[in-house]
Amino acid sequence: MKRMLIVAVAVLMVVTAEAQELPQFSQTNYDGWTYTRDDVELNTDNISHNRIFLYYSAEEQRAYALLSPMFAVDSKVDSIVATVTYHTPDYDQKNFVLKKTALTVATIDADGYSRDSVAVTPVVKQRTHSLRIAVPHRKYVTQERLRLAGWDADVNSCGAVRTVSIELVSNFDRYNVNGDAAVDVGDVNALLTGIVAGAANAQHDLNGDGSVDVGDVNVLLEYILSI
């Protein structure tokens, strides 16, 4: 345990929490967003009238997707979360297929490469869906944009985007053991103190093994050193 304390003292890097304005999307807020369907302009009227469809057709070689503006992402971020509200007007029609409303969110880096993507399918047939989709963030990527697409959609079941809310999620709060504005050597010492005293908080089970011990200290050290 003393050895671990000595290692902790050598860690000088600091991780701080900072607020960042992220691009959001609605019928009155869509500056910088891009819609890949050339014949439908991205404007308030088209958004409010459900014309911003996420639709893909391999046969027709068409792909309608919505892309966010580029935004900065630092190495503290573990995932980028998009909460998307969209309408499926034909939800009560006989030919409506729920799996065809699946929404795919992908991260696109500054060079235009797709890094990661996650697809989620609604579980209930209804007019309005709100899905929260978390896409992993690769820590070496510093700028990204999101692409919303309906790669399995068809013309009868595809969704029309109404709102998109983006947030950056990190494990900062879990690693910020002493509750100050930084993740640093103070948090390592606080975690060690809690372990020795038998008073460690369960949320600091950083390696997910069901207990808070020296293994979690190692995870905390690795996190600090990775920044």
C-alpha positions as CSV (number, residue, x, y, z in Angstrom):
1,M,0.0,0.0,0.0
2,K,2.9,2.4,0.8
3,R,4.4,1.6,-2.6
4,M,1.1,2.6,-4.2
5,L,1.1,5.9,-2.3
6,I,4.6,6.6,-3.6
7,V,3.5,5.9,-7.2
8,A,0.5,8.2,-6.7
9,V,2.7,11.1,-5.6
10,A,4.6,10.9,-8.9
11,V,1.4,11.5,-10.9
12,L,1.3,15.2,-11.7
13,M,-1.2,15.3,-14.5
14,V,-4.5,16.9,-13.8
15,V,-7.9,16.3,-15.5
16,T,-10.4,19.1,-15.2
17,A,-14.1,19.3,-16.0
18,E,-15.0,22.0,-18.5
19,A,-18.3,23.0,-20.0
20,Q,-18.6,23.0,-23.8
21,E,-21.3,24.2,-26.1
22,L,-22.4,21.4,-28.5
23,P,-24.4,21.5,-31.7
24,Q,-28.1,20.8,-31.0
25,F,-30.8,20.4,-33.7
26,S,-34.5,21.4,-33.8
27,Q,-36.8,23.2,-36.1
28,T,-35.4,26.5,-35.0
29,N,-31.8,25.5,-34.4
30,Y,-30.0,23.8,-37.3
31,D,-27.1,26.1,-38.2
32,G,-24.2,24.1,-39.5
33,W,-26.2,20.8,-39.9
34,T,-26.3,19.1,-43.3
35,Y,-28.9,17.0,-44.9
36,T,-27.8,14.7,-47.7
37,R,-31.0,14.9,-49.7
38,D,-30.4,17.6,-52.3
39,D,-34.0,18.2,-53.2
40,V,-35.1,18.9,-49.6
41,E,-33.8,22.0,-48.0
42,L,-32.9,21.9,-44.3
43,N,-35.3,24.6,-42.9
44,T,-37.9,25.2,-40.2
45,D,-40.8,24.3,-42.4
46,N,-39.4,21.0,-43.7
47,I,-38.4,20.0,-40.2
48,S,-41.7,20.8,-38.6
49,H,-43.6,19.0,-41.4
50,N,-41.5,15.8,-41.0
51,R,-39.6,16.0,-44.3
52,I,-36.1,15.2,-42.9
53,F,-36.3,11.5,-43.4
54,L,-33.5,9.0,-42.6
55,Y,-33.8,6.6,-45.4
56,Y,-31.5,4.2,-47.3
57,S,-32.1,2.3,-50.4
58,A,-29.4,0.1,-51.9
59,E,-31.5,-0.6,-54.9
60,E,-32.0,3.1,-55.7
61,Q,-28.5,4.0,-54.4
62,R,-29.9,6.7,-52.2
63,A,-28.9,7.5,-48.7
64,Y,-30.6,10.3,-46.8
65,A,-28.6,11.2,-43.6
66,L,-28.4,14.1,-41.2
67,L,-24.9,15.3,-40.2
68,S,-24.0,17.6,-37.3
69,P,-21.4,20.3,-37.4
70,M,-17.9,19.4,-36.3
71,F,-17.2,19.8,-32.6
72,A,-14.2,19.4,-30.4
73,V,-13.8,16.3,-28.2
74,D,-11.0,15.9,-25.8
75,S,-9.4,12.8,-24.3
76,K,-11.5,12.9,-21.1
77,V,-14.6,11.9,-23.1
78,D,-15.6,8.2,-23.1
79,S,-18.7,8.4,-25.3
80,I,-20.8,10.8,-27.4
81,V,-24.5,10.5,-26.6
82,A,-27.2,11.6,-29.0
83,T,-30.8,11.8,-27.9
84,V,-32.9,11.8,-31.0
85,T,-36.6,12.5,-31.4
86,Y,-38.2,11.5,-34.6
87,H,-41.6,10.8,-36.1
88,T,-42.9,7.8,-38.0
89,P,-46.2,9.0,-39.4
90,D,-47.2,5.6,-40.9
91,Y,-46.8,3.8,-37.5
92,D,-50.5,2.6,-37.6
93,Q,-50.4,1.4,-41.2
94,K,-50.6,-2.3,-42.0
95,N,-47.3,-2.3,-43.9
96,F,-45.4,-0.5,-41.1
97,V,-42.3,-2.5,-40.0
98,L,-40.8,-1.5,-36.6
99,K,-37.3,-2.8,-37.3
100,K,-37.2,-0.5,-40.4
101,T,-37.2,2.5,-38.0
102,A,-33.8,1.6,-36.5
103,L,-31.6,4.6,-36.1
104,T,-27.9,4.5,-36.6
105,V,-25.6,7.1,-35.1
106,A,-22.0,7.2,-36.3
107,T,-19.0,9.3,-35.4
108,I,-17.1,10.9,-38.3
109,D,-13.7,12.4,-37.8
110,A,-12.2,15.5,-39.3
111,D,-10.8,13.5,-42.3
112,G,-14.3,12.1,-43.1
113,Y,-13.7,8.6,-41.8
114,S,-16.4,6.8,-39.8
115,R,-14.9,5.7,-36.5
116,D,-17.7,4.0,-34.6
117,S,-21.5,3.5,-35.0
118,V,-24.4,2.2,-33.0
119,A,-27.8,1.2,-34.2
120,V,-30.9,1.1,-31.9
121,T,-34.4,0.0,-32.8
122,P,-37.5,1.3,-31.0
123,V,-39.5,-1.3,-29.1
124,V,-43.0,0.2,-29.5
125,K,-45.0,1.2,-32.5
126,Q,-45.9,4.8,-32.0
127,R,-45.8,8.1,-33.9
128,T,-42.9,9.7,-31.9
129,H,-39.8,8.0,-30.8
130,S,-37.0,9.3,-28.6
131,L,-33.8,7.2,-28.5
132,R,-30.7,7.8,-26.5
133,I,-27.7,6.4,-28.3
134,A,-24.2,6.3,-26.9
135,V,-21.3,6.0,-29.4
136,P,-17.8,5.2,-28.1
137,H,-15.2,7.9,-28.4
138,R,-11.6,7.1,-29.4
139,K,-9.4,9.3,-27.2
140,Y,-7.0,10.2,-29.9
141,V,-9.7,11.8,-32.1
142,T,-10.0,15.5,-31.3
143,Q,-12.8,16.6,-33.6
144,E,-15.9,14.7,-34.6
145,R,-19.3,15.1,-36.1
146,L,-22.3,12.8,-35.8
147,R,-24.1,11.2,-38.8
148,L,-27.7,10.0,-38.2
149,A,-29.0,7.5,-40.7
150,G,-31.6,4.9,-41.3
151,W,-29.6,2.2,-43.1
152,D,-32.3,-0.4,-42.8
153,A,-35.2,2.0,-43.4
154,D,-37.9,1.8,-46.1
155,V,-40.1,4.5,-47.5
156,N,-43.1,3.4,-45.4
157,S,-41.3,3.0,-42.0
158,C,-38.4,5.5,-42.0
159,G,-38.3,8.2,-39.4
160,A,-38.3,12.0,-39.8
161,V,-35.9,13.8,-37.4
162,R,-37.3,16.6,-35.2
163,T,-34.7,17.1,-32.5
164,V,-31.2,16.0,-31.7
165,S,-29.4,16.7,-28.4
166,I,-25.7,15.9,-28.1
167,E,-23.7,15.4,-24.9
168,L,-20.2,14.3,-24.1
169,V,-20.0,11.7,-21.3
170,S,-16.9,10.8,-19.3
171,N,-16.1,8.9,-16.2
172,F,-14.9,12.1,-14.6
173,D,-17.4,12.0,-11.7
174,R,-16.5,8.5,-10.9
175,Y,-12.8,9.2,-10.9
176,N,-13.1,12.5,-9.1
177,V,-13.1,10.7,-5.7
178,N,-12.5,13.8,-3.5
179,G,-15.1,15.9,-5.3
180,D,-13.0,18.8,-6.3
181,A,-12.6,20.2,-9.9
182,A,-9.8,17.9,-11.0
183,V,-8.8,14.2,-11.2
184,D,-5.2,14.0,-9.9
185,V,-3.1,12.6,-7.1
186,G,-5.5,13.9,-4.5
187,D,-8.1,11.4,-5.8
188,V,-5.7,8.6,-5.7
189,N,-4.9,9.4,-2.0
190,A,-8.6,9.8,-1.2
191,L,-9.4,6.4,-2.7
192,L,-6.6,4.8,-0.8
193,T,-7.7,6.4,2.4
194,G,-11.2,5.2,1.9
195,I,-10.1,1.6,1.2
196,V,-7.8,1.5,4.3
197,A,-10.6,2.9,6.4
198,G,-13.2,0.5,4.9
199,A,-15.3,3.5,3.9
200,A,-14.9,3.5,0.1
201,N,-18.0,4.4,-1.9
202,A,-19.4,1.7,-4.1
203,Q,-19.4,4.0,-7.2
204,H,-15.6,3.9,-7.0
205,D,-15.6,0.2,-8.1
206,L,-13.9,1.4,-11.2
207,N,-13.0,-2.1,-12.6
208,G,-16.5,-3.5,-12.0
209,D,-15.4,-6.5,-10.0
210,G,-17.9,-5.9,-7.1
211,S,-15.4,-4.5,-4.6
212,V,-13.4,-1.3,-4.0
213,D,-9.7,-2.2,-3.6
214,V,-6.2,-1.7,-4.9
215,G,-7.4,-2.9,-8.4
216,D,-9.5,0.2,-8.6
217,V,-6.6,2.4,-7.6
218,N,-4.7,1.0,-10.5
219,V,-7.6,1.8,-12.8
220,L,-7.6,5.4,-11.5
221,L,-3.9,5.7,-12.1
222,E,-4.2,4.4,-15.6
223,Y,-7.0,6.9,-16.3
224,I,-4.9,9.8,-15.1
225,L,-1.9,8.7,-17.1
226,S,-4.0,8.2,-20.3
227,I,-4.9,11.9,-20.5
